[in-house]
Amino acid sequence: MKHHVATIVNLIAELQTCQFVGFDYRAKKDGELARRVIIIGADYHELVKRSITELVLLVDENRETWNEVQKQASVELLASFNKTLEAHSRGEQNEDYTKRGQYIPIRNGLSINSTDWTVQLFGLEHSKVVLQEGVYPVVNSRPLTIAKKKLRKLLPVGRFKEFALDESQIHRVAISGNVLNLSEFDGISVL
């Protein structure tokens, strides 16, 4: 696998000083191509705290109209958020997090995935414009799982996203007004 180390180092250095990053991203699972703007450097712990507050308000507002599945979803999400905050207070990740221990932090918002050694960008999704529809799989999840996903999307943590920065996913990057078309970099495989 050929790497353009200078390009990688320069992009990471640029990401360390900016807050907004725009890029065209092709999703691995469904092939959708979308132009996204991400706010990097978001504090996940603070997002969880804000999500707890907003979830409690949503439960209060919808107590009479939600069905039992929606109520159970809110109870389980609240328990998970509290478990995350408790783990963070010990400097750990929630033990239920399926990717626990998988990332090597570079800085807030950037990590190395120790499974495939890609650089991962984490941040709040500010905007998304679909450029090319993907092939979206049929979801066969349990009703409770679907209800939790829907509810989570309404909360601040629902905007927290992860992106693999590799040539098969990233097609264009805009950082601090500079647009880089990655097809210009022959053989780049990691940003």
DAZI-V199360 format. One record per pair of residues at least 4 apart in sequence whose ideal C-beta (glycine too) atoms are under 8 Angstrom apart, sorted by the first residue. I is the first residue (numbers start at 1). J is the second residue. Records with the same first field share a line. If there is no record, write none. Layout:
I->J  J
//
This chain:
1->189
2->187  188  189
3->8  187  188  189  190
4->8  185  187  188
5->9
6->10
7->11  185  188  191
8->12  119  188  190  191
9->13
10->14
11->15  173  175  180  191
12->16  106  110  119  191
13->17
14->18  175  176  178
15->21  40  109  110  121  175
16->107  110
17->176
18->40  175  176
19->39  40  41
20->37  38  39  40  126
21->37  38  40  121  123  173  174  175
22->35  36  37  38  173  174  175
23->35  36  38  163  170  171  172  173  174
24->33  34  35  36  131  170  171  172
25->33  34  35  36  163  169  170  171
26->31  32  33  168  169  171
27->31  32  33  34  134  169
28->164  168  169
29->134  137
30->134  135  136  137
31->132  134  135
32->130  132  133  134  136
33->130  131  132  134  171
34->128  129  130  131
35->128  129  131  172
36->125  127  128  129  161  163
37->125  126  127  128
38->121  123  124  125  126  161  163
39->123  124  126
40->108  109  110  121  122  123
41->108  109  123
42->46  47  109  122  123  124  160
43->47  108
44->48  122  157  160
45->49  85  88
46->50
47->51  124  156  157  159  160
48->52  81  84  85  88  157
49->53  85
50->54  155  156
51->55  81  155  156  157  158
52->56  78  81  82  85
53->57
54->58  154  155  156
55->59  74  77  78  81  151  155
56->60  78
57->61
58->62  74  151  154  155
59->63  66  71  74
62->66  70
63->71
66->70  71  74
67->71
68->72
69->73  143  144  147
70->74  147  151
71->75
72->76  144  147
73->77  144  147  148  150  151
74->78  151
75->79
76->80  144  148
77->81  148  151  152  155
78->82
79->83
80->84  94  96
81->85  157
82->86
83->87  94  95  96
84->88  93  94  97
85->89
86->90
87->92  93  94  95
88->92  93
93->97  100  101
94->100
95->100
99->103
102->113  114  115
103->111  112  113  114  120
104->111  112  114
105->110  111
106->110  111  112  119
109->121  122  123
110->119  120  121  122
111->119  120  122
112->117  118  119  120
113->117  118  119  120  164
116->164
117->190
118->164  165  166  190
119->164  165  166  190  191
120->162  163  164  165
121->162  163  165
122->160  161  162  163
123->160  161
124->156  159  160  161
125->159  160  161
139->146
141->145  146  149
142->146
143->147
144->148
145->149
146->150
147->151
148->152
149->153
150->154
151->155
152->157  158
153->158
154->158
156->160
163->169  170
164->169
165->169  170  190  191
166->170  189  190  191
167->182  188  189  190
170->182  191
171->181  182  183
172->179  180  181  182
173->179  180  182  191
174->178  179  180
175->180
180->184  185
182->188  191
//
